[in-house]
Amino acid sequence: MRLLLTASVCLATLTANAQAHDPAAQATYLGNEGVMVARGDTKILFDAFYANSYGQYALVPDEISDAMLNGAAPYDGVDAIFVSHVHGDHFTAEPAIAYMRAQPDVLLYASMQIREAFLEAGVAEDDPVLKRVHTFDMEPDHDPVSFDVEGLYVDVVNIPHAGDRPNIQNFAWRVTLDDATTVIHLGDAGTVIADFERHADHFAKRDHDAAFPPYWLYLNDDGRKILETYIGAVQTIGVHVPERAAGQGDAWRAQAGGDLFTDPGETREIGAGDHASEDE
């Protein structure tokens, strides 16, 4: 795949036509904040490789992780992996390394902290795996970074991790698949309005077909304001739901007042419109 890196703000505005479905994309829940998004033959993974449940969050089931590792349908043909941050319920180096060795065409995008985790796990600087790991060193007040990969238009911004964790780089990845379906994954973003307001122009530059925020953004007025004012997605599907919600999704969705992923393997169709690109 060809990487064309462009620093600072997005280079294009993509305008959604919510009426069109040609074809629809699909989001598949993997566990915790792990999501696969597929549109035709274009597929991406968010936060798919981690090994720590911290005693309360869903791990990716063995049947799904084995299928990903072996490139079995529907987890075959993945183009890129995006990692929000380095915490063990979002990223663990060893399963990510195993996957990238088994699937040698997949690229991974993350923070510099993820690169450090690869090195700490014993991956050498000249290892072919590390050559496919593309990392960014961004602080919350830095401008967004945008780049093209074949079939994908990507931009990323640092939104501080929930709670007082200033040393963790938490990235909000926004990806448009085939110029048609735009999704945004917020990692463990907190409910601080100022963290989103400083990047209001960035969020407004594209219409979001689907957003995957941590479910706690549903739970207070500031979180809901963030989702409504800055994200404004056609569909919002909360993630990072405790494992105990499995099998009780309807009750948890009713209590949260919004859609949630609760059971690994469940899916949502994402309406895919035609997006016309315009230079700023």
C-alpha positions as CSV (number, residue, x, y, z in Angstrom):
1,M,0.0,0.0,0.0
2,R,1.1,3.6,-0.7
3,L,1.4,6.0,2.2
4,L,1.1,9.7,1.4
5,L,1.6,11.6,4.7
6,T,0.2,15.1,4.9
7,A,0.8,17.0,8.2
8,S,-1.7,19.3,10.0
9,V,-5.3,19.6,9.0
10,C,-7.3,17.5,6.6
11,L,-6.9,18.2,2.9
12,A,-10.4,17.3,1.8
13,T,-14.0,17.7,2.8
14,L,-16.2,14.8,2.2
15,T,-20.0,15.4,2.0
16,A,-22.3,12.6,2.8
17,N,-25.4,11.6,0.9
18,A,-27.3,9.6,3.6
19,Q,-29.8,8.2,1.1
20,A,-27.3,6.0,-0.9
21,H,-26.3,2.5,0.1
22,D,-24.0,1.3,-2.6
23,P,-22.9,-0.9,-0.9
24,A,-23.4,-0.7,2.8
25,A,-20.5,-1.1,5.2
26,Q,-20.6,-3.3,8.2
27,A,-19.1,-2.9,11.7
28,T,-18.4,-6.1,13.6
29,Y,-17.7,-6.0,17.3
30,L,-14.6,-7.9,18.5
31,G,-14.6,-7.1,22.2
32,N,-14.0,-4.1,24.5
33,E,-13.2,-1.3,21.9
34,G,-12.3,-3.7,19.2
35,V,-14.2,-3.2,16.0
36,M,-13.8,-4.3,12.4
37,V,-15.3,-2.1,9.7
38,A,-15.7,-3.6,6.2
39,R,-16.9,-2.0,3.0
40,G,-16.7,-4.4,0.1
41,D,-13.1,-5.7,0.0
42,T,-11.8,-2.8,2.1
43,K,-11.4,-3.7,5.8
44,I,-9.9,-2.1,8.9
45,L,-9.5,-3.0,12.5
46,F,-9.6,-0.8,15.6
47,D,-8.1,-1.9,18.9
48,A,-8.3,-5.5,17.9
49,F,-5.2,-7.0,19.6
50,Y,-5.1,-6.9,23.4
51,A,-4.8,-9.5,26.2
52,N,-5.9,-7.8,29.5
53,S,-9.5,-7.6,30.6
54,Y,-8.6,-6.0,33.9
55,G,-11.2,-8.3,35.3
56,Q,-14.1,-6.5,33.7
57,Y,-13.9,-6.0,30.0
58,A,-14.6,-8.5,27.2
59,L,-11.6,-10.1,25.5
60,V,-11.8,-11.1,21.9
61,P,-13.2,-14.7,21.8
62,D,-10.7,-17.4,20.7
63,E,-12.8,-18.2,17.7
64,I,-12.6,-14.6,16.4
65,S,-8.9,-14.1,17.3
66,D,-8.1,-17.4,15.6
67,A,-10.0,-16.5,12.5
68,M,-8.2,-13.1,12.3
69,L,-4.8,-14.8,12.7
70,N,-5.6,-17.3,10.0
71,G,-7.2,-14.8,7.6
72,A,-10.5,-16.7,7.6
73,A,-13.7,-15.0,6.4
74,P,-15.1,-12.6,7.3
75,Y,-11.8,-11.4,8.9
76,D,-9.7,-11.9,5.7
77,G,-8.3,-9.2,3.6
78,V,-7.7,-6.6,6.3
79,D,-5.9,-3.5,5.0
80,A,-5.0,-1.7,8.1
81,I,-5.0,-1.7,11.9
82,F,-5.6,1.4,14.0
83,V,-4.7,1.5,17.7
84,S,-6.1,4.2,20.0
85,H,-3.6,3.8,22.9
86,V,-1.2,1.5,24.7
87,H,-3.3,0.2,27.6
88,G,-3.6,-3.5,27.9
89,D,-7.3,-3.6,27.2
90,H,-6.6,-2.0,23.9
91,F,-3.2,-3.2,22.8
92,T,-0.8,-6.0,23.7
93,A,2.3,-6.3,21.6
94,E,2.5,-10.2,21.4
95,P,-0.9,-10.9,19.7
96,A,-0.4,-7.9,17.4
97,I,3.1,-9.2,16.4
98,A,1.7,-12.7,15.8
99,Y,-1.0,-11.3,13.6
100,M,1.3,-9.1,11.5
101,R,3.7,-12.0,11.0
102,A,0.7,-14.2,9.8
103,Q,-0.7,-11.4,7.6
104,P,2.3,-9.8,6.0
105,D,0.4,-7.2,4.0
106,V,-1.4,-5.4,6.9
107,L,-0.2,-2.0,8.0
108,L,-0.6,-0.7,11.6
109,Y,-1.0,2.9,12.7
110,A,-0.6,4.1,16.2
111,S,1.3,6.4,18.6
112,M,5.0,6.3,19.3
113,Q,4.1,4.5,22.6
114,I,2.9,1.5,20.6
115,R,6.2,1.4,18.7
116,E,8.0,1.4,22.1
117,A,5.8,-1.6,23.1
118,F,6.9,-3.5,20.0
119,L,10.5,-2.9,20.8
120,E,10.0,-3.9,24.4
121,A,8.5,-7.1,23.2
122,G,11.7,-8.0,21.4
123,V,11.0,-6.7,17.9
124,A,14.2,-5.5,16.3
125,E,14.5,-2.1,14.6
126,D,15.1,-3.9,11.3
127,D,12.3,-6.4,11.7
128,P,10.0,-6.4,8.7
129,V,7.1,-6.2,11.1
130,L,8.3,-2.9,12.5
131,K,8.6,-1.5,9.0
132,R,4.9,-1.8,8.6
133,V,4.2,0.0,11.9
134,H,3.6,3.7,11.2
135,T,3.5,5.9,14.3
136,F,2.9,9.5,15.3
137,D,4.0,11.6,18.2
138,M,1.1,13.9,19.0
139,E,0.0,16.0,21.9
140,P,-3.5,17.2,22.5
141,D,-2.8,20.7,21.2
142,H,-1.1,19.5,18.1
143,D,-2.8,19.9,14.7
144,P,-4.4,16.7,13.2
145,V,-2.4,14.6,10.8
146,S,-4.0,13.3,7.6
147,F,-2.8,10.8,5.0
148,D,-3.9,8.5,2.2
149,V,-3.5,4.8,2.0
150,E,-4.9,2.9,-1.0
151,G,-8.6,2.7,-0.4
152,L,-8.5,4.7,2.8
153,Y,-8.4,8.4,3.8
154,V,-7.2,8.8,7.4
155,D,-6.8,11.5,9.9
156,V,-5.9,11.4,13.6
157,V,-5.9,13.8,16.5
158,N,-4.9,13.3,20.2
159,I,-7.9,13.5,22.5
160,P,-6.8,13.1,26.2
161,H,-7.6,9.9,27.9
162,A,-10.5,9.9,30.4
163,G,-9.3,10.6,33.9
164,D,-6.0,12.2,34.8
165,R,-3.6,10.3,32.5
166,P,-1.6,13.0,30.6
167,N,1.2,10.6,29.8
168,I,-1.0,8.4,27.6
169,Q,-1.4,9.3,24.0
170,N,-5.0,8.6,23.2
171,F,-5.7,8.9,19.4
172,A,-9.1,9.5,17.8
173,W,-8.8,7.8,14.4
174,R,-11.1,8.9,11.5
175,V,-11.1,6.7,8.4
176,T,-13.0,7.0,5.2
177,L,-13.2,3.7,3.3
178,D,-13.3,3.9,-0.5
179,D,-14.3,7.5,-0.5
180,A,-17.7,6.4,0.8
181,T,-18.0,5.5,4.4
182,T,-16.5,7.6,7.2
183,V,-16.1,6.2,10.7
184,I,-14.5,7.6,13.8
185,H,-13.1,5.7,16.8
186,L,-12.4,7.8,20.0
187,G,-10.4,5.4,22.1
188,D,-10.8,6.2,25.7
189,A,-11.6,9.9,25.2
190,G,-12.9,11.7,28.3
191,T,-16.0,13.9,28.6
192,V,-14.1,17.2,28.7
193,I,-15.7,19.5,26.2
194,A,-12.6,21.7,25.8
195,D,-10.6,18.7,24.5
196,F,-13.0,18.5,21.5
197,E,-13.6,22.3,21.1
198,R,-10.0,22.9,20.4
199,H,-10.4,20.6,17.3
200,A,-13.9,21.7,16.4
201,D,-12.8,22.6,12.8
202,H,-11.2,19.2,12.4
203,F,-14.3,17.3,13.4
204,A,-16.5,19.5,11.2
205,K,-14.5,18.8,8.1
206,R,-16.2,15.4,7.4
207,D,-19.6,13.9,8.0
208,H,-19.4,10.8,10.2
209,D,-21.4,7.8,9.1
210,A,-20.6,6.0,12.3
211,A,-18.8,6.8,15.6
212,F,-17.5,4.3,18.2
213,P,-17.1,6.3,21.4
214,P,-16.5,4.8,24.9
215,Y,-20.0,4.3,26.3
216,W,-19.4,6.7,29.2
217,L,-20.0,9.6,26.7
218,Y,-23.6,8.6,26.9
219,L,-23.7,9.0,30.7
220,N,-23.5,12.7,31.4
221,D,-24.5,16.0,29.7
222,D,-21.0,16.9,28.6
223,G,-20.5,13.5,26.9
224,R,-23.7,13.8,25.1
225,K,-22.9,17.4,24.0
226,I,-19.6,16.1,22.6
227,L,-21.4,13.5,20.6
228,E,-24.1,15.8,19.3
229,T,-22.0,19.0,18.8
230,Y,-18.6,17.7,17.6
231,I,-19.1,14.2,16.4
232,G,-22.6,14.3,15.0
233,A,-22.5,10.8,13.5
234,V,-25.5,9.3,11.7
235,Q,-25.0,6.2,13.9
236,T,-23.3,6.1,17.2
237,I,-22.4,2.8,18.8
238,G,-20.8,2.8,22.2
239,V,-18.0,0.5,23.1
240,H,-15.8,-0.3,26.2
241,V,-19.0,-1.8,27.8
242,P,-18.3,-4.1,30.8
243,E,-18.3,-7.8,29.9
244,R,-21.2,-8.4,32.2
245,A,-23.4,-6.6,29.6
246,A,-23.1,-9.6,27.3
247,G,-26.5,-11.2,26.6
248,Q,-28.2,-8.2,28.1
249,G,-27.6,-5.7,25.3
250,D,-31.2,-4.4,25.1
251,A,-31.3,-3.6,28.7
252,W,-27.9,-1.8,28.6
253,R,-28.9,0.1,25.5
254,A,-32.1,1.2,27.1
255,Q,-30.3,2.3,30.3
256,A,-27.6,4.2,28.3
257,G,-30.1,5.8,26.0
258,G,-28.1,4.9,22.9
259,D,-26.8,2.0,20.8
260,L,-24.0,-0.2,22.3
261,F,-21.9,-3.1,21.3
262,T,-22.2,-5.7,24.1
263,D,-21.6,-9.2,22.5
264,P,-18.5,-10.0,20.5
265,G,-19.5,-11.0,17.0
266,E,-22.5,-8.8,16.7
267,T,-22.8,-6.5,13.7
268,R,-24.3,-3.2,12.6
269,E,-24.9,-2.1,9.0
270,I,-23.5,1.4,8.3
271,G,-25.2,3.4,5.7
272,A,-22.7,4.3,3.0
273,G,-23.2,7.4,0.9
274,D,-21.3,8.8,-2.0
275,H,-18.8,11.4,-0.7
276,A,-17.5,14.1,-3.0
277,S,-14.0,15.3,-2.2
278,E,-13.4,19.0,-2.3
279,D,-10.1,20.9,-1.7
280,E,-10.1,23.4,1.0
